[in-house]
Amino acid sequence: MRLLMLGGTEFVGRAVTDAALERGWDVTVFHRGRHAPPPGVSALTGDRTAGERGIAALAESGRGWDLVVDTWSGAPAAVRDAARLLSGRAGHFSYVSSRSVYAHPAAPGLDENGPLVTGASPDDGGDVPYDRAKRGGELAALDAFGDRALLARAGLILGPGENIGRLPWWLSRIDRGGPVIAPGRPDVELQYIDARDLAVWILDAAADGLHGAYNTVSRPGHATMGELLEACVRTTGSDAELRWTAPEVLLAAGAEPWSDLPIWLPPGELYDTLHRGDHTKAYAAGLRCRPVEETVADTWTWLRALGGTAPLRPDRPAVGLDPELEAKLLAL
């Protein structure tokens, strides 16, 4: 297979690239040149935010590909330009989208036929809200590739290479040991996907010619918050003591779910939207999710190899509980 990876040097894009190389595929990476391309790929450089001139290297390469994978999360005009250019030169286009494209609030168990955000356009440029940007990217992929377009609507993505900082923050905090604020109840169910499982599924699905939208997430309760944090304790070998703290106490103290306490959400509409979506279509199409212990252990190995500091995307705010607020909560 000949794969064109739009991106391919960080997190999900890198996971897709690595999975394709492991299969012996011919991989081309088109990226901005901010990071070294993975060994074994052909590399093209350009800046998709510069419009058609930013993808000149793609246009001038003259190459064709069996599959294209795109992880773009900015203005959808970049997806539009690339997809239009490639529609006659590639057999299939996979777009890594998001379950954020569903209109909020998304009911528990919502499947791929649920209502979508309004106002999105493949022609949107500039600063576009994340949900509209992803839906606009979907529309751009569908406009150019039709039934040759696969929309992988991921939710929370974890695993080695994570450049948002959620699981790396928990691992680093628990590694420091001592009492640790653990949010809510340990039996709260989580729904997420390891980036490597997402990558394997995308390549399999694309090679099989699947098209349309799929919620590419684990089943709800694939792991619980307790199982995740306890795996962090075991993996780091820490003496950390998890102090489970009620949501009302955390919220009253000003601790923000998802940002101050990554991954966790209190019961309510946002929790239902992020952690209780339908997963059955993707599972029927072969999606398999590895145990949480493996995701945690491999992320810790990767983090330690980097000296303990994970790379962070410049367009995302830092996550994690402020030490002063944690001390205040622990003193309650």
Secondary structure as the mmCIF struct_conf table of DSSP 4:
data_model
#
loop_
_struct_conf.conf_type_id
_struct_conf.id
_struct_conf.beg_label_comp_id
_struct_conf.beg_label_asym_id
_struct_conf.beg_label_seq_id
_struct_conf.end_label_comp_id
_struct_conf.end_label_asym_id
_struct_conf.end_label_seq_id
STRN STRN1 ARG A 2 LEU A 6
BEND BEND1 GLY A 7 GLY A 7
BEND BEND2 THR A 9 GLU A 10
HELX_RH_AL_P HELX_RH_AL_P1 PHE A 11 GLU A 22
TURN_TY1_P TURN_TY1_P1 ARG A 23 GLY A 24
STRN STRN2 ASP A 26 HIS A 31
BEND BEND3 GLY A 33 HIS A 35
HELX_LH_PP_P HELX_LH_PP_P1 ALA A 36 PRO A 38
TURN_TY1_P TURN_TY1_P2 PRO A 39 GLY A 40
STRN STRN3 SER A 42 THR A 45
HELX_RH_3T_P HELX_RH_3T_P1 ARG A 48 ILE A 55
HELX_RH_AL_P HELX_RH_AL_P2 ALA A 56 SER A 61
STRN STRN4 TRP A 65 ASP A 70
BEND BEND4 GLY A 74 GLY A 74
TURN_TY1_P TURN_TY1_P3 PRO A 76 PRO A 76
HELX_RH_AL_P HELX_RH_AL_P3 ALA A 77 LEU A 86
TURN_TY1_P TURN_TY1_P4 SER A 87 ARG A 89
STRN STRN5 ALA A 90 SER A 98
HELX_RH_3T_P HELX_RH_3T_P2 ARG A 99 VAL A 101
STRN STRN6 TYR A 102 TYR A 102
HELX_LH_PP_P HELX_LH_PP_P2 ALA A 103 ALA A 103
BEND BEND5 HIS A 104 PRO A 105
HELX_LH_PP_P HELX_LH_PP_P3 ALA A 106 ALA A 107
TURN_TY1_P TURN_TY1_P5 PRO A 108 GLY A 109
TURN_TY1_P TURN_TY1_P6 GLU A 112 ASN A 113
BEND BEND6 GLY A 114 GLY A 114
STRN STRN7 LEU A 116 LEU A 116
BEND BEND7 THR A 118 GLY A 119
TURN_TY1_P TURN_TY1_P7 PRO A 122 ASP A 123
BEND BEND8 GLY A 126 ASP A 127
HELX_RH_AL_P HELX_RH_AL_P4 TYR A 130 PHE A 145
HELX_RH_3T_P HELX_RH_3T_P3 GLY A 146 ARG A 148
STRN STRN8 ALA A 149 ALA A 154
STRN STRN9 LEU A 156 LEU A 158
BEND BEND9 GLY A 159 GLY A 159
TURN_TY1_P TURN_TY1_P8 PRO A 160 GLY A 161
BEND BEND10 ASN A 163 ILE A 164
HELX_RH_AL_P HELX_RH_AL_P5 ARG A 166 ARG A 176
BEND BEND11 GLY A 178 GLY A 178
STRN STRN10 PRO A 179 PRO A 183
BEND BEND12 GLY A 184 GLY A 184
TURN_TY1_P TURN_TY1_P9 PRO A 186 ASP A 187
STRN STRN11 GLU A 189 LEU A 190
STRN STRN12 TYR A 192 ASP A 194
HELX_RH_AL_P HELX_RH_AL_P6 ALA A 195 ALA A 207
TURN_TY1_P TURN_TY1_P10 ASP A 208 GLY A 209
STRN STRN13 GLY A 212 THR A 216
HELX_LH_PP_P HELX_LH_PP_P4 SER A 218 ARG A 219
TURN_TY1_P TURN_TY1_P11 PRO A 220 GLY A 221
BEND BEND13 HIS A 222 HIS A 222
STRN STRN14 ALA A 223 THR A 224
HELX_RH_AL_P HELX_RH_AL_P7 MET A 225 THR A 236
TURN_TY1_P TURN_TY1_P12 GLY A 237 GLY A 237
STRN STRN15 GLU A 241 THR A 245
HELX_RH_AL_P HELX_RH_AL_P8 PRO A 247 ALA A 252
TURN_TY1_P TURN_TY1_P13 ALA A 253 GLY A 254
HELX_LH_PP_P HELX_LH_PP_P5 ALA A 255 GLU A 256
STRN STRN16 PRO A 257 PRO A 257
TURN_TY1_P TURN_TY1_P14 TRP A 258 ASP A 260
STRN STRN17 LEU A 261 LEU A 261
TURN_TY1_P TURN_TY1_P15 PRO A 262 ILE A 263
BEND BEND14 PRO A 267 GLY A 268
HELX_RH_AL_P HELX_RH_AL_P9 GLU A 269 HIS A 275
BEND BEND15 ARG A 276 ARG A 276
HELX_RH_AL_P HELX_RH_AL_P10 THR A 280 ALA A 284
TURN_TY1_P TURN_TY1_P16 ALA A 285 GLY A 286
HELX_RH_AL_P HELX_RH_AL_P11 VAL A 292 ALA A 305
TURN_TY1_P TURN_TY1_P17 LEU A 306 GLY A 307
BEND BEND16 GLY A 308 GLY A 308
TURN_TY1_P TURN_TY1_P18 PRO A 314 ASP A 315
BEND BEND17 ARG A 316 ARG A 316
BEND BEND18 GLY A 320 GLY A 320
HELX_RH_AL_P HELX_RH_AL_P12 PRO A 323 LEU A 330
TURN_TY1_P TURN_TY1_P19 ALA A 331 ALA A 331
#
